[in-house]
Amino acid sequence: MRILLVGGGGREHALAWKLRQSPRVDRLFCAPGNAGIAALAECVETPADDVEGLLTLARKERIDLTVVGPEAPLCAGIVDRFREGGFRVFGPDKEAAELEGSKVFCKNLLRRHAIPTADFRVFQQARDAYSYLRSAAYPLVVKADGLAQGKGVSICATPAEAETAIRAMMEEKVFGAAGNRIIIEECLVGPEVSVLCFTDGQSILMLEGAQDHKRLEDGDRGPNTGGMGAFSPAPALDPHTRGIIEEDILVRVVHALRVENRPFKGILYAGLMLTRNGPRVLEFNVRFGDPEAQVLLTRMRCDLVSLMEATLEGKLDQVDVTWDARPAVCVVLASGGYPGKTEKGVAIEGLTDAVLAPDVWVFHAGTARARDGRVVTTGGRVLGVTALGKDLAEARDRAYQAAAKISFAGATFRTDIARRGK
């Protein structure tokens, strides 16, 4: 098979690594890729959001299957366009992808179908949102409606913090059009977990659980990011809780999308809070998470291509997923200034030494190869250092030992990844 992988982050490096293990893959292309992916695939300098350019590439290279990593091209309708062109593509179409593309759509869908989530209000005018703050209960959560690379969520303890978040989203447009509408919702309390599943629109196939760390600083402080680390499995997900999530959330949202003529095929990612009253939906994503993909795919012990084909062919009830019992931990190394402005072109040292130990990987997220051959940063999250261990503590230690061998000016990372899993 000839496979085209769309994207160039840490999730896509992990996907490329896993796809390359399939005996069915003859050639793997990636657009645009990064310095790490280039060791596994033929990288083509076509941006992930250039749908027509990607379709031209698929025609030129006679692609058998396209795998879309990031959310933006999915929400832009890449699946619809590729299907029109006669190509098989893994991921939901534009209407189903609105589950992630619009938090307002998602929350209204959950409300219509009585799927458990936080209570919320939608605002299209800043003045109405400011007025609501006077009677709201705190803490509360302010969310931008559209795509914001995981950064469009603010947990606010006071009216002043909420006003700052609303002003940034709706008036200063720090997230562009994503902040034209906002949601203000109750702040849920409990362990936060990520539960992903394959779905063909009829059946679902749940994956092992994971937990990620969204805040920039140790102790879950600082601004929200795209994710500073993750671990799997999630100890908070006992079999009983998994059963509730499967029946009351995943099955019901797949059914809700189907009855609203938005059948979903692909990876469905539920961000959940395990409250005293049971699991509640924080958000849905329509693709693998990043860095959750790194810890899930390194533990997966079956052929990813076969799972994707079963999804496309409506045969998920005929396959299963097998797992390495060992836990995985991923520690993200980011550029100084992230999630704000960062410097690009900073040389990275120690990449070879970091992966000398077995079952340790460095997945590239924001890297490129400079003209002199050195690997350099391209901003934001740079690397995801991932390791397996006999238990969570060993996996964590091995990931941090590998991360300590890597250096670049301004590098920043959390020192408490996976501690909450003890």
VEXBASE-60862 format. One record per residue (C-alpha): residue number from 1; x, y, z. Coordinates in Angstrom, 3 decimals. Each point is the difference from the previous one (the first is absolute). Layout:
residues N
<n=NUM&c1=X&c2=Y&c3=Z>
...
This chain:
residues 422
<n=1&c1=0.000&c2=0.000&c3=0.000>
<n=2&c1=0.963&c2=3.601&c3=-0.612>
<n=3&c1=-1.067&c2=2.180&c3=2.938>
<n=4&c1=-0.118&c2=3.773&c3=0.328>
<n=5&c1=0.162&c2=1.370&c3=3.553>
<n=6&c1=-1.180&c2=3.591&c3=0.399>
<n=7&c1=1.620&c2=2.158&c3=2.691>
<n=8&c1=3.358&c2=0.789&c3=1.538>
<n=9&c1=-0.217&c2=-0.184&c3=3.798>
<n=10&c1=0.764&c2=-2.471&c3=2.753>
<n=11&c1=-3.232&c2=-1.878&c3=-0.584>
<n=12&c1=0.913&c2=-0.456&c3=-3.662>
<n=13&c1=3.515&c2=-1.208&c3=0.862>
<n=14&c1=-1.554&c2=-2.632&c3=2.286>
<n=15&c1=-2.462&c2=-0.945&c3=-2.752>
<n=16&c1=2.795&c2=-0.257&c3=-2.561>
<n=17&c1=1.977&c2=-2.219&c3=2.383>
<n=18&c1=-3.009&c2=-2.287&c3=0.502>
<n=19&c1=-1.053&c2=-0.075&c3=-3.664>
<n=20&c1=3.550&c2=-0.922&c3=-1.008>
<n=21&c1=-0.288&c2=-3.182&c3=2.091>
<n=22&c1=-2.775&c2=-1.343&c3=-2.207>
<n=23&c1=1.200&c2=-2.618&c3=-2.520>
<n=24&c1=-2.655&c2=1.352&c3=-2.353>
<n=25&c1=1.659&c2=3.417&c3=-0.404>
<n=26&c1=2.289&c2=0.224&c3=-3.037>
<n=27&c1=0.498&c2=3.773&c3=-0.076>
<n=28&c1=-0.886&c2=2.655&c3=2.520>
<n=29&c1=-0.296&c2=3.686&c3=-0.913>
<n=30&c1=-0.535&c2=2.829&c3=2.476>
<n=31&c1=-1.083&c2=3.583&c3=-0.647>
<n=32&c1=1.668&c2=2.055&c3=1.285>
<n=33&c1=1.732&c2=-2.189&c3=2.610>
<n=34&c1=2.934&c2=1.045&c3=2.164>
<n=35&c1=3.621&c2=-0.955&c3=0.654>
<n=36&c1=-0.972&c2=-3.132&c3=1.915>
<n=37&c1=-2.653&c2=-1.191&c3=-2.431>
<n=38&c1=2.509&c2=0.372&c3=-2.854>
<n=39&c1=1.802&c2=-3.103&c3=1.299>
<n=40&c1=-3.168&c2=-2.047&c3=-0.526>
<n=41&c1=-1.798&c2=1.576&c3=-2.946>
<n=42&c1=0.521&c2=1.985&c3=-3.170>
<n=43&c1=-0.871&c2=3.531&c3=1.120>
<n=44&c1=-1.640&c2=2.378&c3=-2.452>
<n=45&c1=-0.197&c2=3.734&c3=0.646>
<n=46&c1=-3.769&c2=0.244&c3=-0.365>
<n=47&c1=-1.699&c2=1.673&c3=2.993>
<n=48&c1=-2.528&c2=-2.078&c3=1.917>
<n=49&c1=-2.733&c2=2.562&c3=-0.704>
<n=50&c1=0.587&c2=0.089&c3=-3.778>
<n=51&c1=-2.754&c2=-2.452&c3=-0.890>
<n=52&c1=0.273&c2=0.442&c3=-3.765>
<n=53&c1=3.783&c2=-0.315&c3=0.136>
<n=54&c1=-0.318&c2=-3.199&c3=2.019>
<n=55&c1=-2.509&c2=-1.407&c3=-2.473>
<n=56&c1=2.398&c2=0.746&c3=-2.851>
<n=57&c1=2.730&c2=-1.810&c3=1.953>
<n=58&c1=-2.285&c2=-3.014&c3=0.543>
<n=59&c1=-0.675&c2=-0.204&c3=-3.720>
<n=60&c1=3.673&c2=0.338&c3=-0.918>
<n=61&c1=1.168&c2=-2.689&c3=2.440>
<n=62&c1=-2.978&c2=-2.338&c3=-0.536>
<n=63&c1=-0.847&c2=-0.035&c3=3.698>
<n=64&c1=-2.044&c2=-2.949&c3=1.299>
<n=65&c1=-0.855&c2=1.443&c3=3.419>
<n=66&c1=0.284&c2=3.499&c3=1.462>
<n=67&c1=0.241&c2=0.390&c3=3.781>
<n=68&c1=-0.826&c2=3.482&c3=1.316>
<n=69&c1=1.729&c2=0.889&c3=3.266>
<n=70&c1=-1.034&c2=3.573&c3=0.993>
<n=71&c1=-3.463&c2=1.409&c3=0.572>
<n=72&c1=0.183&c2=3.060&c3=-2.281>
<n=73&c1=-0.076&c2=-1.845&c3=-3.353>
<n=74&c1=-2.726&c2=-2.324&c3=1.312>
<n=75&c1=-2.154&c2=2.964&c3=0.994>
<n=76&c1=0.760&c2=1.606&c3=-3.386>
<n=77&c1=-1.458&c2=-3.002&c3=-1.844>
<n=78&c1=3.069&c2=-1.883&c3=-1.243>
<n=79&c1=-1.819&c2=-3.327&c3=0.352>
<n=80&c1=-2.920&c2=1.184&c3=-2.134>
<n=81&c1=2.340&c2=1.315&c3=-2.702>
<n=82&c1=2.131&c2=-3.157&c3=-0.111>
<n=83&c1=-3.074&c2=-2.229&c3=-0.204>
<n=84&c1=-1.310&c2=2.099&c3=-2.880>
<n=85&c1=3.347&c2=-0.612&c3=-1.691>
<n=86&c1=-0.314&c2=-3.750&c3=0.449>
<n=87&c1=2.527&c2=-0.435&c3=2.816>
<n=88&c1=-0.346&c2=-1.942&c3=3.237>
<n=89&c1=0.675&c2=2.203&c3=2.994>
<n=90&c1=-0.045&c2=-0.715&c3=3.727>
<n=91&c1=-1.842&c2=2.601&c3=2.049>
<n=92&c1=-3.468&c2=1.555&c3=0.365>
<n=93&c1=-1.577&c2=2.188&c3=-2.667>
<n=94&c1=-0.551&c2=3.724&c3=0.514>
<n=95&c1=-3.451&c2=-0.278&c3=1.590>
<n=96&c1=1.112&c2=-2.631&c3=2.515>
<n=97&c1=3.234&c2=1.909&c3=0.708>
<n=98&c1=-2.054&c2=2.956&c3=1.234>
<n=99&c1=-0.111&c2=-1.923&c3=3.273>
<n=100&c1=3.485&c2=1.441&c3=0.569>
<n=101&c1=-0.174&c2=2.982&c3=-2.350>
<n=102&c1=-2.751&c2=1.681&c3=2.035>
<n=103&c1=-0.303&c2=-0.366&c3=3.756>
<n=104&c1=-3.418&c2=1.618&c3=-0.249>
<n=105&c1=-1.174&c2=-2.707&c3=-2.398>
<n=106&c1=1.495&c2=-2.680&c3=2.238>
<n=107&c1=-1.597&c2=1.278&c3=3.192>
<n=108&c1=-3.401&c2=0.432&c3=-1.647>
<n=109&c1=0.206&c2=-3.540&c3=-1.388>
<n=110&c1=0.780&c2=-1.339&c3=3.454>
<n=111&c1=-2.909&c2=1.951&c3=1.475>
<n=112&c1=-2.447&c2=-1.203&c3=-2.686>
<n=113&c1=0.914&c2=-3.628&c3=0.615>
<n=114&c1=0.374&c2=0.164&c3=3.798>
<n=115&c1=3.672&c2=-0.963&c3=-0.048>
<n=116&c1=1.597&c2=1.040&c3=3.315>
<n=117&c1=2.006&c2=3.227&c3=-0.149>
<n=118&c1=0.448&c2=3.241&c3=1.948>
<n=119&c1=-2.825&c2=2.524&c3=0.042>
<n=120&c1=0.740&c2=2.878&c3=-2.396>
<n=121&c1=-1.061&c2=3.236&c3=-1.667>
<n=122&c1=0.892&c2=1.218&c3=-3.516>
<n=123&c1=0.842&c2=3.638&c3=-0.731>
<n=124&c1=0.417&c2=1.837&c3=-3.312>
<n=125&c1=0.475&c2=3.472&c3=1.484>
<n=126&c1=2.662&c2=0.939&c3=2.539>
<n=127&c1=-2.335&c2=2.362&c3=1.849>
<n=128&c1=-2.450&c2=-2.848&c3=0.680>
<n=129&c1=2.805&c2=-2.196&c3=1.266>
<n=130&c1=1.275&c2=2.746&c3=2.331>
<n=131&c1=-3.512&c2=0.491&c3=1.339>
<n=132&c1=-0.381&c2=-3.722&c3=0.713>
<n=133&c1=3.155&c2=0.024&c3=2.145>
<n=134&c1=-1.765&c2=2.020&c3=2.697>
<n=135&c1=-2.347&c2=-2.890&c3=0.842>
<n=136&c1=2.256&c2=-2.956&c3=-0.894>
<n=137&c1=1.458&c2=-2.490&c3=2.478>
<n=138&c1=3.787&c2=-0.291&c3=0.229>
<n=139&c1=2.269&c2=-1.527&c3=-1.026>
<n=140&c1=-1.278&c2=-0.199&c3=-3.556>
<n=141&c1=1.445&c2=-0.868&c3=-3.401>
<n=142&c1=0.122&c2=2.258&c3=-3.079>
<n=143&c1=0.465&c2=-1.758&c3=-3.353>
<n=144&c1=0.441&c2=1.293&c3=-3.530>
<n=145&c1=-2.444&c2=-1.625&c3=-2.404>
<n=146&c1=2.427&c2=-0.866&c3=-2.808>
<n=147&c1=3.385&c2=-1.655&c3=-0.408>
<n=148&c1=2.741&c2=1.542&c3=2.156>
<n=149&c1=2.698&c2=-2.713&c3=0.103>
<n=150&c1=-1.035&c2=-1.062&c3=3.481>
<n=151&c1=0.554&c2=3.485&c3=1.444>
<n=152&c1=-3.510&c2=1.467&c3=-0.177>
<n=153&c1=-1.067&c2=-1.000&c3=3.516>
<n=154&c1=0.357&c2=2.127&c3=3.137>
<n=155&c1=-0.863&c2=-1.147&c3=3.520>
<n=156&c1=-0.989&c2=3.132&c3=1.888>
<n=157&c1=-0.193&c2=0.300&c3=3.782>
<n=158&c1=-1.278&c2=3.607&c3=0.092>
<n=159&c1=-2.097&c2=2.396&c3=-2.103>
<n=160&c1=3.175&c2=1.925&c3=-0.865>
<n=161&c1=1.656&c2=-3.119&c3=-1.434>
<n=162&c1=-3.147&c2=-0.811&c3=-1.976>
<n=163&c1=-0.166&c2=3.546&c3=-1.384>
<n=164&c1=3.623&c2=-0.288&c3=-1.130>
<n=165&c1=-0.731&c2=-3.301&c3=-1.765>
<n=166&c1=-3.111&c2=1.365&c3=-1.724>
<n=167&c1=1.816&c2=3.150&c3=-1.106>
<n=168&c1=2.874&c2=-2.023&c3=-1.443>
<n=169&c1=-2.296&c2=-2.327&c3=-1.934>
<n=170&c1=-2.808&c2=2.282&c3=-1.157>
<n=171&c1=1.558&c2=3.454&c3=-0.242>
<n=172&c1=3.755&c2=-0.452&c3=-0.421>
<n=173&c1=-0.561&c2=-3.081&c3=-2.222>
<n=174&c1=3.068&c2=-1.830&c3=1.273>
<n=175&c1=-1.474&c2=-3.154&c3=-1.557>
<n=176&c1=-1.374&c2=1.727&c3=-3.090>
<n=177&c1=-3.475&c2=-1.024&c3=-1.157>
<n=178&c1=0.017&c2=-2.842&c3=2.541>
<n=179&c1=-1.016&c2=2.583&c3=2.616>
<n=180&c1=-2.983&c2=1.443&c3=-1.857>
<n=181&c1=-2.156&c2=-2.086&c3=2.316>
<n=182&c1=0.908&c2=-1.251&c3=3.443>
<n=183&c1=-1.330&c2=-2.443&c3=2.552>
<n=184&c1=-0.060&c2=0.662&c3=3.721>
<n=185&c1=-0.516&c2=-3.202&c3=1.959>
<n=186&c1=0.168&c2=-1.364&c3=3.510>
<n=187&c1=3.398&c2=-1.180&c3=1.176>
<n=188&c1=-0.024&c2=-3.742&c3=0.585>
<n=189&c1=2.207&c2=-1.618&c3=2.636>
<n=190&c1=1.722&c2=-3.376&c3=-0.108>
<n=191&c1=2.665&c2=-1.968&c3=-1.887>
<n=192&c1=0.158&c2=0.898&c3=-3.700>
<n=193&c1=0.428&c2=-2.891&c3=-2.425>
<n=194&c1=0.164&c2=-0.529&c3=-3.750>
<n=195&c1=-1.926&c2=-2.905&c3=-1.514>
<n=196&c1=0.356&c2=-0.686&c3=-3.716>
<n=197&c1=-1.785&c2=-2.461&c3=-2.230>
<n=198&c1=-0.141&c2=-1.041&c3=-3.617>
<n=199&c1=-3.525&c2=0.208&c3=-1.388>
<n=200&c1=-1.464&c2=-0.935&c3=-3.374>
<n=201&c1=-3.245&c2=1.812&c3=0.745>
<n=202&c1=-1.654&c2=-3.150&c3=1.348>
<n=203&c1=2.491&c2=-1.755&c3=2.283>
<n=204&c1=2.682&c2=1.398&c3=2.286>
<n=205&c1=3.345&c2=-1.475&c3=1.026>
<n=206&c1=1.304&c2=1.615&c3=3.187>
<n=207&c1=3.702&c2=0.551&c3=0.507>
<n=208&c1=1.904&c2=-0.021&c3=3.276>
<n=209&c1=-0.426&c2=3.131&c3=2.079>
<n=210&c1=2.481&c2=2.835&c3=0.340>
<n=211&c1=0.464&c2=3.172&c3=2.023>
<n=212&c1=1.677&c2=3.141&c3=-1.241>
<n=213&c1=1.318&c2=3.169&c3=1.610>
<n=214&c1=-1.407&c2=3.126&c3=-1.656>
<n=215&c1=1.421&c2=2.732&c3=2.219>
<n=216&c1=3.478&c2=1.346&c3=-0.666>
<n=217&c1=1.475&c2=-0.195&c3=3.489>
<n=218&c1=0.443&c2=-2.589&c3=2.739>
<n=219&c1=-2.980&c2=-0.515&c3=2.255>
<n=220&c1=-2.425&c2=0.774&c3=-2.858>
<n=221&c1=0.727&c2=3.717&c3=0.137>
<n=222&c1=0.486&c2=2.518&c3=-2.771>
<n=223&c1=-1.777&c2=0.346&c3=-3.346>
<n=224&c1=-1.589&c2=-2.823&c3=-1.950>
<n=225&c1=2.116&c2=-1.520&c3=-2.752>
<n=226&c1=-0.405&c2=-2.639&c3=-2.666>
<n=227&c1=1.334&c2=-2.474&c3=2.580>
<n=228&c1=3.240&c2=-0.242&c3=1.996>
<n=229&c1=0.009&c2=-3.745&c3=0.526>
<n=230&c1=-2.133&c2=-3.111&c3=0.348>
<n=231&c1=-0.084&c2=-3.501&c3=1.406>
<n=232&c1=-1.893&c2=-3.232&c3=-0.639>
<n=233&c1=-1.778&c2=-1.933&c3=1.363>
<n=234&c1=-2.046&c2=2.287&c3=2.261>
<n=235&c1=-0.343&c2=-1.504&c3=3.496>
<n=236&c1=-3.168&c2=2.021&c3=0.589>
<n=237&c1=-1.761&c2=-1.986&c3=-2.752>
<n=238&c1=-1.160&c2=-3.162&c3=1.730>
<n=239&c1=-2.089&c2=-2.547&c3=-1.989>
<n=240&c1=-3.277&c2=1.282&c3=1.453>
<n=241&c1=0.748&c2=3.594&c3=-1.007>
<n=242&c1=1.107&c2=-1.122&c3=-3.470>
<n=243&c1=-3.344&c2=-1.769&c3=-0.419>
<n=244&c1=-1.924&c2=3.146&c3=0.928>
<n=245&c1=2.069&c2=2.084&c3=-2.432>
<n=246&c1=-0.547&c2=-2.495&c3=-2.800>
<n=247&c1=-3.773&c2=-0.278&c3=0.416>
<n=248&c1=-1.009&c2=3.460&c3=1.265>
<n=249&c1=2.401&c2=2.124&c3=-2.042>
<n=250&c1=1.765&c2=-1.642&c3=-2.955>
<n=251&c1=-2.851&c2=-2.187&c3=-1.270>
<n=252&c1=-2.502&c2=2.797&c3=0.504>
<n=253&c1=2.007&c2=2.687&c3=-1.791>
<n=254&c1=0.634&c2=-2.295&c3=-2.980>
<n=255&c1=-3.749&c2=-0.705&c3=-0.106>
<n=256&c1=-0.808&c2=3.719&c3=0.374>
<n=257&c1=2.210&c2=0.895&c3=-2.969>
<n=258&c1=-1.504&c2=-2.779&c3=-2.108>
<n=259&c1=-3.623&c2=1.024&c3=0.670>
<n=260&c1=0.914&c2=3.623&c3=-0.793>
<n=261&c1=1.380&c2=-1.136&c3=-3.385>
<n=262&c1=3.643&c2=0.550&c3=0.962>
<n=263&c1=1.295&c2=-3.601&c3=0.112>
<n=264&c1=3.471&c2=-0.147&c3=1.515>
<n=265&c1=2.821&c2=-2.214&c3=-1.264>
<n=266&c1=3.447&c2=0.340&c3=1.509>
<n=267&c1=1.521&c2=0.652&c3=3.417>
<n=268&c1=-2.285&c2=1.521&c3=2.602>
<n=269&c1=1.759&c2=1.547&c3=3.017>
<n=270&c1=-1.949&c2=0.790&c3=3.151>
<n=271&c1=1.552&c2=2.352&c3=2.544>
<n=272&c1=-1.768&c2=-0.877&c3=3.241>
<n=273&c1=-0.161&c2=1.079&c3=3.622>
<n=274&c1=-0.689&c2=-2.778&c3=2.510>
<n=275&c1=-2.246&c2=1.879&c3=2.431>
<n=276&c1=-1.712&c2=-1.254&c3=3.136>
<n=277&c1=-3.144&c2=-0.270&c3=-2.101>
<n=278&c1=1.659&c2=-2.061&c3=-2.719>
<n=279&c1=1.922&c2=0.732&c3=-3.219>
<n=280&c1=-0.752&c2=3.313&c3=-1.718>
<n=281&c1=1.082&c2=1.115&c3=-3.472>
<n=282&c1=2.417&c2=2.929&c3=-0.119>
<n=283&c1=0.532&c2=-0.118&c3=-3.764>
<n=284&c1=0.134&c2=-2.270&c3=-3.010>
<n=285&c1=2.831&c2=-0.155&c3=-2.505>
<n=286&c1=-0.272&c2=-1.739&c3=-3.350>
<n=287&c1=3.540&c2=-1.396&c3=-0.281>
<n=288&c1=2.804&c2=-1.407&c3=2.113>
<n=289&c1=1.099&c2=2.293&c3=2.807>
<n=290&c1=3.482&c2=1.425&c3=0.280>
<n=291&c1=1.785&c2=-1.163&c3=2.193>
<n=292&c1=-2.507&c2=-2.800&c3=0.724>
<n=293&c1=0.850&c2=-1.591&c3=-3.358>
<n=294&c1=3.604&c2=-0.451&c3=1.085>
<n=295&c1=-0.867&c2=-2.055&c3=3.097>
<n=296&c1=-2.841&c2=-1.952&c3=-1.634>
<n=297&c1=1.769&c2=-0.930&c3=-3.220>
<n=298&c1=3.186&c2=-1.128&c3=1.753>
<n=299&c1=-2.151&c2=-2.377&c3=2.070>
<n=300&c1=-2.125&c2=-1.247&c3=-2.919>
<n=301&c1=0.990&c2=-3.506&c3=-1.116>
<n=302&c1=-2.078&c2=-0.434&c3=-3.147>
<n=303&c1=-0.006&c2=1.275&c3=-3.577>
<n=304&c1=-1.257&c2=3.577&c3=-0.194>
<n=305&c1=-0.681&c2=-0.214&c3=-3.730>
<n=306&c1=-2.349&c2=-2.958&c3=0.528>
<n=307&c1=-1.895&c2=1.915&c3=2.696>
<n=308&c1=-0.404&c2=2.990&c3=-2.293>
<n=309&c1=-1.229&c2=-2.155&c3=-2.884>
<n=310&c1=-2.503&c2=-1.780&c3=2.255>
<n=311&c1=-1.300&c2=3.434&c3=1.002>
<n=312&c1=-0.446&c2=1.101&c3=-3.615>
<n=313&c1=-1.633&c2=-3.302&c3=-1.009>
<n=314&c1=-2.441&c2=-0.149&c3=2.920>
<n=315&c1=1.652&c2=-3.125&c3=1.446>
<n=316&c1=1.143&c2=1.203&c3=3.415>
<n=317&c1=-2.043&c2=-2.720&c3=1.668>
<n=318&c1=2.356&c2=-2.527&c3=-1.627>
<n=319&c1=3.304&c2=1.340&c3=1.433>
<n=320&c1=1.573&c2=0.658&c3=3.379>
<n=321&c1=2.909&c2=1.946&c3=1.471>
<n=322&c1=2.823&c2=-1.611&c3=1.964>
<n=323&c1=2.210&c2=1.913&c3=2.420>
<n=324&c1=3.387&c2=-0.094&c3=1.633>
<n=325&c1=-0.773&c2=-0.270&c3=3.706>
<n=326&c1=2.830&c2=2.395&c3=0.843>
<n=327&c1=-0.922&c2=3.655&c3=0.646>
<n=328&c1=1.295&c2=2.801&c3=-2.234>
<n=329&c1=0.928&c2=3.574&c3=0.936>
<n=330&c1=0.611&c2=2.927&c3=-2.360>
<n=331&c1=1.786&c2=3.186&c3=1.104>
<n=332&c1=-0.311&c2=2.983&c3=-2.355>
<n=333&c1=2.958&c2=2.338&c3=-0.472>
<n=334&c1=-1.171&c2=3.442&c3=-1.128>
<n=335&c1=1.671&c2=3.208&c3=-1.119>
<n=336&c1=0.410&c2=2.873&c3=2.428>
<n=337&c1=-3.019&c2=2.299&c3=-0.104>
<n=338&c1=-2.471&c2=-2.733&c3=-0.955>
<n=339&c1=-3.023&c2=0.193&c3=-0.256>
<n=340&c1=0.748&c2=3.584&c3=-1.021>
<n=341&c1=2.616&c2=1.250&c3=-2.437>
<n=342&c1=2.985&c2=-2.317&c3=-0.423>
<n=343&c1=3.345&c2=0.123&c3=-1.774>
<n=344&c1=0.594&c2=-2.199&c3=-3.046>
<n=345&c1=3.177&c2=-1.469&c3=-1.420>
<n=346&c1=1.579&c2=-0.956&c3=3.332>
<n=347&c1=2.367&c2=-2.979&c3=-0.337>
<n=348&c1=-0.922&c2=-3.177&c3=1.895>
<n=349&c1=2.715&c2=-2.224&c3=1.494>
<n=350&c1=-0.071&c2=-3.513&c3=1.444>
<n=351&c1=-2.701&c2=-1.608&c3=-2.131>
<n=352&c1=2.083&c2=-3.091&c3=-0.805>
<n=353&c1=1.059&c2=-0.629&c3=3.604>
<n=354&c1=-3.594&c2=0.341&c3=1.243>
<n=355&c1=-1.185&c2=-3.131&c3=-1.845>
<n=356&c1=2.888&c2=-2.357&c3=0.748>
<n=357&c1=-2.013&c2=-1.814&c3=2.679>
<n=358&c1=-2.628&c2=-2.520&c3=-1.176>
<n=359&c1=-3.677&c2=1.008&c3=-0.118>
<n=360&c1=0.774&c2=3.723&c3=0.001>
<n=361&c1=-1.069&c2=2.254&c3=-2.864>
<n=362&c1=0.320&c2=3.696&c3=-0.784>
<n=363&c1=-2.945&c2=1.111&c3=-2.095>
<n=364&c1=0.592&c2=3.285&c3=-1.806>
<n=365&c1=-2.731&c2=2.626&c3=0.167>
<n=366&c1=1.547&c2=3.342&c3=-1.009>
<n=367&c1=3.271&c2=-0.749&c3=-1.781>
<n=368&c1=1.676&c2=0.431&c3=-3.366>
<n=369&c1=3.341&c2=-0.877&c3=-1.571>
<n=370&c1=2.187&c2=3.078&c3=-0.536>
<n=371&c1=2.258&c2=0.416&c3=-3.031>
<n=372&c1=3.033&c2=-1.002&c3=2.063>
<n=373&c1=-1.709&c2=-3.281&c3=0.920>
<n=374&c1=-0.840&c2=0.874&c3=3.592>
<n=375&c1=-3.500&c2=-0.539&c3=1.386>
<n=376&c1=-1.509&c2=3.309&c3=1.136>
<n=377&c1=-3.180&c2=1.178&c3=1.675>
<n=378&c1=-2.937&c2=1.411&c3=-1.930>
<n=379&c1=-1.801&c2=1.393&c3=3.057>
<n=380&c1=-2.514&c2=-1.150&c3=2.631>
<n=381&c1=0.112&c2=-3.593&c3=1.108>
<n=382&c1=3.221&c2=-1.500&c3=-1.345>
<n=383&c1=0.416&c2=-3.623&c3=1.124>
<n=384&c1=-1.929&c2=-2.724&c3=1.808>
<n=385&c1=2.344&c2=-2.317&c3=1.893>
<n=386&c1=-1.868&c2=-3.268&c3=0.540>
<n=387&c1=0.937&c2=-3.164&c3=1.883>
<n=388&c1=-1.477&c2=-3.297&c3=1.163>
<n=389&c1=0.704&c2=-1.436&c3=3.468>
<n=390&c1=-0.986&c2=-2.956&c3=2.144>
<n=391&c1=-2.199&c2=2.400&c3=1.963>
<n=392&c1=-0.947&c2=3.658&c3=-0.236>
<n=393&c1=2.846&c2=1.127&c3=2.240>
<n=394&c1=2.617&c2=-1.743&c3=-2.127>
<n=395&c1=-1.508&c2=1.300&c3=-3.254>
<n=396&c1=0.077&c2=3.504&c3=1.434>
<n=397&c1=3.609&c2=-0.326&c3=1.165>
<n=398&c1=1.116&c2=-1.362&c3=-3.371>
<n=399&c1=-1.744&c2=2.816&c3=-1.898>
<n=400&c1=1.636&c2=2.665&c3=2.178>
<n=401&c1=3.407&c2=-1.669&c3=-0.222>
<n=402&c1=-0.235&c2=0.140&c3=-3.784>
<n=403&c1=-1.281&c2=3.578&c3=0.046>
<n=404&c1=3.008&c2=1.034&c3=2.115>
<n=405&c1=2.291&c2=-0.956&c3=-2.891>
<n=406&c1=-1.662&c2=2.526&c3=-2.331>
<n=407&c1=0.751&c2=3.702&c3=0.072>
<n=408&c1=-0.860&c2=3.165&c3=-1.903>
<n=409&c1=0.021&c2=3.645&c3=1.053>
<n=410&c1=-3.181&c2=0.974&c3=1.826>
<n=411&c1=-1.303&c2=-3.567&c3=0.379>
<n=412&c1=-2.782&c2=-0.353&c3=2.552>
<n=413&c1=-1.896&c2=-3.000&c3=1.343>
<n=414&c1=-2.056&c2=-1.091&c3=2.983>
<n=415&c1=1.707&c2=-2.126&c3=2.638>
<n=416&c1=-3.165&c2=-1.651&c3=1.342>
<n=417&c1=-1.380&c2=-1.896&c3=-3.006>
<n=418&c1=-1.781&c2=-3.208&c3=1.091>
<n=419&c1=0.292&c2=0.748&c3=3.735>
<n=420&c1=-3.784&c2=0.261&c3=0.218>
<n=421&c1=-0.198&c2=-3.607&c3=-1.203>
<n=422&c1=1.605&c2=-1.389&c3=3.158>
